Each structure stands twice: as C-alpha cells, then as structure tokens.
Amino acid sequence: MNIYKYLNVLKIENMIVEAAKRNLEKQHYVVVGNHSAVKICPFAKRDLKGGSGCYKSKFYGIRSHLCCQMTPSITCSNACVFCWRDLTNLHSIAFKYEHPDDPRAVINGAIQGQKKLLSGFGGNGNTNKEKFTNAQEPMHFAISLTGEPTQYPPIRGLIEGLHARGKSTFLVSNGQYPEQLEKVFPTQLYISLDAPNKECYKKTDRPLHPDFWERFLRSLDILREKRKQGLRTVCRITCVKKINMEDPNGYAELIKRAHPLFLEIKGYAFMGPSRYYLTLENTPSHEEVKAFAEEVGERCGYKLIDEDRGSRVVLYMQEDIPDRVMVWQDGRGEGDGYYLQQQKKEIA
C-alpha cells in the first residue's frame, strides 16, 4: 500500500471511530479523552433516589451510588451476540491509539464525567441528598462499561492509580489478553465464561483473535494463580437460551481449571443491539438460570450462596467466607477497611 492510500485509509478509520464516539454520547455516555468512557448505571440512579442497589451490593458490598461504571477502551476484540452495548464500528484486535491517554487523565476524566452525569439529580426531590453529595467522589470503579478494558496498554497503571486514591476496582475481562491479566491486581477480577467449549465460544462471543481459545484458557490459568496470590476472583456466565445453556460438564471442567472464589451465573437481558441477533425466547427465567446453575455447580463442587431474582443472577462458591460482603472505611460507610488493607500490601 502506498503512503497516500495508507493515510486515506487511516483517515477513514478515524472518522468511523469519531462517529462511533458521537453515537455513544447520544446514549448518555461521556467520552473521556481519546478512548475511554463513563456512564451512570441504572442501579446507581435507583440507589440515589432511595431504591435498591445492584446485586453486587448484596453479594459483595459495593455501594451503587458510589460506583463509577467506566472503561479505558471503547473497542473490543469480541462481538458477543448477547452484548447490549452498542459497539458498532468499535471491534478491533489491537488498541487503536499509538499513544494511550495517561492513567491519571483517564481517572480524572472519569470522575468529572460521573459528576456531569449526576448533576441533574441534585434538583430531584426524590434524591437522597447525603448520597448525592457522597456520589460526587466515587469510591468503587467497575472497569467494565463497554469494550475490553485490558486492551488499554497501561491498565495496571490505571488500577494502581485508583488504589493509590483509596478506590476499589472491579475489572471484567473477556480473557483475550492474558499478558495484561498477568500484570494486574484489582480488588476483584472477573473473567466472562460464556461457553463450555471452543465451538460454542466461537458462535457466542464471535472473537476476532484466531487463537481465541488458547488465549481464553491461558486467562483461566492466570485466574487460578491470582486466587492463590490472595485476589478475589470471579467467573461469570451469561446464560442465553438456545445458545450457550448446554454442556454443564464442559462448564464445570473450565471452572475447576480456573478455580475462582466466586461463580456468578446470570440470565441474558433482551436489550440494546443484542435484539438484532436474539429474541425474547433467548431470555431465561430466574428459575431456568437456577436450574442450569445447579447442574453446573454439582459437577464442580460449587453451591448456591446467594441470589437476586430481579437481576436473574445466582452466586455460587465452594464455601462462603466471612468477608464476602466487603465493608469500607472511607467516611461513607462503616467497616474495617478490608480493601484498603489489601491494596496497601499491593502498593508496598
């Protein structure tokens, strides 16, 4: 390709990405810098107005109104059929920017974006004023909004930067960048386990990497090692009827390989762009999710610990632990500062 043709292709690619960013902004995202984004979670809105928070509050102690849902990379290497995020023109194996934004700029931009999105709640008569004031400084960062966060080259710096500010981090990955997972130590690390075998993974997650299965298995091995190092680890299965609710033995073998502390099994929600590929018939009931989870759990030695019917999700563990529901010492809730103690060890 000659240089002029190359520059023209690059210009077109940049125009496509910029158009995709504008599309995200129409959906009430705040685009941060060149490649990051933040958006208010519906559960945070509900919590601010006196309603119930996210199931993660019940399972793990994450306070919904203090949670910042963000990503440092709006692009993703998978095109999962059940994904309800609009990633039109944002699928890519490689990170698209030669010079990624500095982690400090991403953190500051995410907090400012969160404040901007929250601003309208101040005048709402149903808003809890104390929670609204506290929410101006989010304490939990769910690094899982859209895209694949481990595509961001300095993901370790982002997590360490948040911990240095006394924040907790919850990183969700598709497991396609194991070399990145080796470097990080978030408060809690999730890997999406969307299929029991290679063939099902290919049709469900529609990965771009040709060696997707090998990458995924390596990430499960890393998850196992991370747990040995004291990290809170999670495998999360999103159940899609007629797509991936099959082969419980296959799921069980992968779970035994990863040996996560937590196993989340939840039902697919018929919303967003996933409606182009799926129908309401692909949405399992809570009872169907529980029944499938029991089939998987009994094959790998995990048992039901908790559930949230509204979100159609169940939590499985080998055994419950006293500090499963974390408590915090940050001036916004009582507790013993569990995650601060853990992260001080990491920084040291």
C-alpha positions as CSV (number, residue, x, y, z in Angstrom):
1,M,0.0,0.0,0.0
2,N,1.5,3.4,-1.0
3,I,1.7,6.1,1.7
4,Y,-1.2,8.2,0.2
5,K,-3.5,5.2,0.2
6,Y,-2.5,4.3,3.7
7,L,-3.1,7.8,5.0
8,N,-6.5,7.8,3.3
9,V,-7.5,4.5,5.0
10,L,-6.3,5.8,8.4
11,K,-8.3,9.0,7.9
12,I,-11.4,6.9,7.1
13,E,-10.8,4.7,10.2
14,N,-10.5,7.8,12.4
15,M,-13.7,9.2,11.0
16,I,-15.5,5.9,11.8
17,V,-14.2,5.9,15.4
18,E,-15.2,9.5,15.9
19,A,-18.7,8.8,14.6
20,A,-19.0,5.8,17.0
21,K,-18.0,8.2,19.8
22,R,-20.8,10.6,18.9
23,N,-23.2,7.7,18.9
24,L,-22.1,6.8,22.4
25,E,-22.7,10.4,23.6
26,K,-26.2,10.2,22.2
27,Q,-26.7,7.2,24.5
28,H,-25.7,9.3,27.5
29,Y,-22.1,8.2,27.8
30,V,-19.4,10.8,28.5
31,V,-16.4,10.0,26.3
32,V,-13.2,10.7,28.2
33,G,-10.1,11.7,26.3
34,N,-9.4,9.6,23.1
35,H,-10.6,6.2,24.1
36,S,-12.3,6.0,27.5
37,A,-15.9,6.4,28.6
38,V,-18.2,6.6,31.7
39,K,-21.9,6.2,32.1
40,I,-24.3,6.2,35.1
41,C,-25.6,2.7,35.9
42,P,-29.4,2.4,36.3
43,F,-28.8,0.9,39.8
44,A,-26.8,4.0,40.8
45,K,-29.7,6.1,39.8
46,R,-32.1,3.9,41.7
47,D,-29.9,4.0,44.8
48,L,-29.7,7.8,44.7
49,K,-33.5,8.0,44.8
50,G,-33.9,5.6,47.7
51,G,-34.4,2.4,45.7
52,S,-32.5,-0.9,45.9
53,G,-29.0,-1.1,44.6
54,C,-27.2,-3.6,42.3
55,Y,-27.0,-7.2,43.1
56,K,-23.3,-6.6,43.6
57,S,-24.2,-4.6,46.7
58,K,-26.0,-7.7,48.1
59,F,-23.3,-10.2,47.0
60,Y,-20.1,-8.1,47.7
61,G,-21.0,-4.9,49.5
62,I,-20.4,-2.5,46.5
63,R,-22.4,0.7,47.2
64,S,-24.2,1.5,44.0
65,H,-24.4,5.3,44.4
66,L,-20.6,5.4,44.9
67,C,-19.8,3.2,41.9
68,C,-18.3,4.6,38.7
69,Q,-19.0,2.4,35.7
70,M,-16.2,3.1,33.2
71,T,-13.8,1.7,30.6
72,P,-10.4,2.8,29.4
73,S,-11.0,1.2,26.0
74,I,-14.2,1.6,24.0
75,T,-13.1,-1.1,21.5
76,C,-13.5,-4.8,21.9
77,S,-12.0,-8.0,20.3
78,N,-15.2,-9.9,20.7
79,A,-18.7,-9.3,19.2
80,C,-20.8,-11.3,21.7
81,V,-24.3,-12.0,20.4
82,F,-25.8,-11.1,23.8
83,C,-23.9,-7.8,24.3
84,W,-26.3,-4.9,24.9
85,R,-23.7,-2.3,24.4
86,D,-23.5,-0.5,21.0
87,L,-20.1,-1.3,19.7
88,T,-20.9,-0.5,16.0
89,N,-17.5,0.0,14.2
90,L,-15.6,-0.5,17.5
91,H,-14.5,-4.1,17.2
92,S,-10.7,-4.4,16.9
93,I,-8.0,-6.9,18.0
94,A,-5.4,-4.1,18.6
95,F,-5.7,-0.9,20.7
96,K,-6.3,1.8,18.1
97,Y,-4.1,4.5,19.6
98,E,-0.3,4.6,19.4
99,H,-0.1,6.9,22.4
100,P,-2.7,5.9,25.0
101,D,-4.0,8.6,27.4
102,D,-2.2,8.7,30.7
103,P,-4.0,6.8,33.5
104,R,-4.2,9.9,35.7
105,A,-6.0,11.7,32.9
106,V,-8.4,8.8,32.5
107,I,-9.2,8.7,36.2
108,N,-9.7,12.4,36.5
109,G,-11.8,12.4,33.3
110,A,-14.0,9.5,34.6
111,I,-14.7,11.3,37.9
112,Q,-15.5,14.6,36.1
113,G,-17.7,12.7,33.7
114,Q,-19.5,11.0,36.5
115,K,-20.1,14.4,38.2
116,K,-21.5,15.7,34.9
117,L,-23.9,12.8,34.5
118,L,-25.0,13.1,38.1
119,S,-25.7,16.9,38.0
120,G,-29.4,16.6,37.2
121,F,-30.1,14.5,40.4
122,G,-29.3,17.5,42.7
123,G,-32.6,19.1,41.9
124,N,-34.7,16.0,42.0
125,G,-36.9,15.9,45.1
126,N,-36.6,12.1,45.4
127,T,-32.8,12.2,45.6
128,N,-31.1,11.3,48.9
129,K,-29.1,14.5,49.5
130,E,-26.4,12.8,51.5
131,K,-25.9,10.1,48.9
132,F,-25.8,12.7,46.2
133,T,-23.1,14.6,48.0
134,N,-21.0,11.5,48.6
135,A,-21.5,10.3,45.0
136,Q,-19.5,13.3,43.7
137,E,-16.4,11.3,44.7
138,P,-17.0,7.7,43.5
139,M,-15.2,5.0,45.5
140,H,-15.8,1.9,43.5
141,F,-14.7,1.6,39.9
142,A,-16.4,-1.0,37.8
143,I,-14.0,-1.2,34.9
144,S,-16.4,-3.0,32.6
145,L,-18.7,-0.4,30.9
146,T,-18.2,-1.2,27.3
147,G,-15.3,-2.5,25.1
148,E,-12.5,-4.6,26.5
149,P,-10.6,-2.7,29.2
150,T,-7.5,-4.9,29.0
151,Q,-6.8,-3.6,25.5
152,Y,-5.7,-0.4,27.2
153,P,-1.9,-0.9,27.4
154,P,-1.3,0.8,30.9
155,I,-4.3,-1.0,32.6
156,R,-2.0,-1.8,35.5
157,G,-1.2,1.9,36.0
158,L,-4.9,2.7,35.9
159,I,-5.7,0.2,38.6
160,E,-2.8,1.2,40.8
161,G,-3.6,4.8,40.4
162,L,-7.2,4.2,41.6
163,H,-5.9,2.2,44.6
164,A,-3.5,5.0,45.5
165,R,-6.5,7.3,45.8
166,G,-8.3,4.8,48.1
167,K,-10.7,3.5,45.4
168,S,-11.7,-0.1,44.9
169,T,-11.5,-1.7,41.4
170,F,-13.6,-4.4,39.8
171,L,-12.1,-5.4,36.4
172,V,-14.1,-7.5,34.0
173,S,-12.3,-9.1,31.1
174,N,-13.2,-11.4,28.1
175,G,-9.9,-13.2,28.7
176,Q,-8.4,-12.5,25.3
177,Y,-5.4,-10.6,26.6
178,P,-3.8,-12.9,29.2
179,E,-0.5,-11.0,29.1
180,Q,-2.4,-8.0,30.5
181,L,-4.2,-10.0,33.2
182,E,-0.8,-11.2,34.5
183,K,0.1,-7.7,35.4
184,V,-2.9,-6.5,37.3
185,F,-4.2,-6.9,40.9
186,P,-7.6,-5.3,41.2
187,T,-9.9,-5.6,44.2
188,Q,-11.8,-8.2,42.3
189,L,-11.1,-9.8,38.9
190,Y,-13.8,-11.2,36.6
191,I,-13.5,-13.3,33.5
192,S,-16.5,-13.8,31.3
193,L,-17.0,-17.6,30.8
194,D,-19.6,-17.6,28.1
195,A,-19.2,-21.1,26.6
196,P,-18.3,-24.6,27.7
197,N,-16.2,-25.4,24.7
198,K,-14.4,-23.9,21.7
199,E,-17.2,-24.3,19.2
200,C,-19.8,-22.7,21.5
201,Y,-17.4,-19.9,22.3
202,K,-16.9,-19.1,18.6
203,K,-20.7,-18.8,17.9
204,T,-21.5,-17.0,21.2
205,D,-18.6,-14.5,21.6
206,R,-17.6,-14.2,17.9
207,P,-14.0,-13.5,18.7
208,L,-11.6,-11.7,16.3
209,H,-8.4,-13.4,17.5
210,P,-7.7,-16.6,15.5
211,D,-6.2,-18.2,18.7
212,F,-9.1,-17.1,20.9
213,W,-9.5,-20.4,22.7
214,E,-5.8,-20.7,23.6
215,R,-5.9,-17.1,24.9
216,F,-9.0,-17.8,26.9
217,L,-7.6,-21.0,28.5
218,R,-4.4,-19.2,29.5
219,S,-6.5,-16.5,31.2
220,L,-8.4,-19.1,33.2
221,D,-5.0,-20.5,34.3
222,I,-3.9,-16.9,35.3
223,L,-7.2,-16.5,37.3
224,R,-6.3,-19.6,39.2
225,E,-2.9,-18.3,40.0
226,K,-4.3,-14.9,41.0
227,R,-6.5,-16.6,43.6
228,K,-3.5,-18.3,45.1
229,Q,-2.0,-14.8,45.5
230,G,-5.0,-13.7,47.5
231,L,-7.0,-12.0,44.9
232,R,-10.8,-12.2,44.8
233,T,-11.6,-13.9,41.5
234,V,-14.9,-14.5,39.6
235,C,-16.0,-16.5,36.6
236,R,-19.3,-15.0,35.2
237,I,-21.6,-17.0,32.9
238,T,-24.3,-15.1,31.0
239,C,-26.9,-17.7,30.2
240,V,-28.5,-17.4,26.7
241,K,-31.3,-19.9,26.0
242,K,-30.7,-22.0,22.8
243,I,-27.2,-20.5,22.5
244,N,-24.9,-21.4,25.4
245,M,-27.0,-23.2,28.1
246,E,-25.6,-26.6,27.2
247,D,-22.8,-29.0,28.2
248,P,-22.7,-28.4,32.0
249,N,-19.8,-30.8,32.2
250,G,-17.8,-28.6,29.9
251,Y,-18.5,-25.5,32.1
252,A,-17.6,-27.5,35.2
253,E,-14.3,-28.5,33.8
254,L,-13.4,-24.9,32.9
255,I,-14.5,-23.7,36.3
256,K,-12.3,-26.3,38.0
257,R,-9.4,-25.2,35.9
258,A,-9.9,-21.5,36.8
259,H,-10.8,-22.3,40.5
260,P,-12.5,-18.9,41.1
261,L,-13.5,-17.8,44.5
262,F,-16.9,-16.7,43.1
263,L,-19.1,-18.1,40.3
264,E,-21.8,-15.8,39.0
265,I,-24.4,-17.2,36.7
266,K,-26.9,-14.7,35.3
267,G,-29.6,-14.6,32.7
268,Y,-29.3,-12.7,29.4
269,A,-31.3,-9.5,29.2
270,F,-33.1,-8.7,25.9
271,M,-32.0,-5.1,25.3
272,G,-29.7,-2.9,23.2
273,P,-28.1,-4.1,20.0
274,S,-28.4,-7.8,21.1
275,R,-32.0,-7.5,19.9
276,Y,-30.7,-7.6,16.3
277,Y,-29.4,-11.2,16.8
278,L,-31.6,-12.6,19.6
279,T,-35.3,-12.7,20.6
280,L,-37.2,-12.8,23.9
281,E,-37.1,-16.6,23.6
282,N,-33.4,-16.4,24.3
283,T,-34.1,-14.8,27.7
284,P,-34.1,-17.4,30.6
285,S,-36.2,-17.0,33.6
286,H,-34.7,-16.9,37.1
287,E,-35.8,-20.5,37.7
288,E,-34.1,-21.6,34.5
289,V,-30.9,-19.9,35.5
290,K,-31.0,-21.5,38.9
291,A,-31.7,-25.0,37.4
292,F,-28.8,-24.7,35.0
293,A,-26.5,-23.3,37.7
294,E,-27.3,-26.3,39.9
295,E,-26.3,-28.6,37.1
296,V,-23.0,-26.9,36.7
297,G,-22.4,-26.4,40.4
298,E,-22.9,-30.0,41.4
299,R,-20.3,-31.1,38.8
300,C,-17.5,-28.8,40.0
301,G,-18.1,-28.6,43.8
302,Y,-19.8,-25.2,44.0
303,K,-23.0,-24.5,45.8
304,L,-25.6,-21.7,46.0
305,I,-24.7,-18.9,48.4
306,D,-27.0,-16.0,47.3
307,E,-29.3,-14.9,44.6
308,D,-31.1,-11.9,43.2
309,R,-34.3,-12.6,41.5
310,G,-34.7,-9.2,40.0
311,S,-31.4,-9.5,38.1
312,R,-31.9,-13.2,37.5
313,V,-28.5,-14.0,38.9
314,V,-27.1,-16.5,41.4
315,L,-23.9,-16.6,43.3
316,Y,-22.1,-19.9,43.8
317,M,-19.0,-20.7,45.9
318,Q,-17.3,-23.7,47.3
319,E,-17.9,-22.3,50.8
320,D,-19.0,-18.9,51.9
321,I,-16.4,-16.6,53.6
322,P,-16.8,-14.0,56.4
323,D,-15.6,-11.1,54.3
324,R,-17.5,-11.9,51.1
325,V,-19.6,-8.8,51.7
326,M,-16.8,-6.2,51.9
327,V,-17.0,-3.3,54.3
328,W,-15.3,0.0,53.9
329,Q,-13.5,2.7,55.9
330,D,-13.6,5.7,53.7
331,G,-16.0,8.0,55.5
332,R,-19.0,6.8,53.6
333,G,-20.0,3.7,55.4
334,E,-19.0,1.7,58.5
335,G,-16.4,-1.1,58.3
336,D,-12.9,-2.3,58.8
337,G,-11.4,-1.1,55.6
338,Y,-10.9,-4.6,54.1
339,Y,-9.9,-3.5,50.6
340,L,-7.7,-0.7,51.8
341,Q,-5.6,-3.2,53.8
342,Q,-5.4,-5.5,50.8
343,Q,-4.3,-2.7,48.4
344,K,-1.7,-1.3,50.9
345,K,0.0,-4.7,50.6
346,E,0.0,-4.5,46.8
347,I,1.4,-1.0,46.7
348,A,4.1,-1.9,49.2
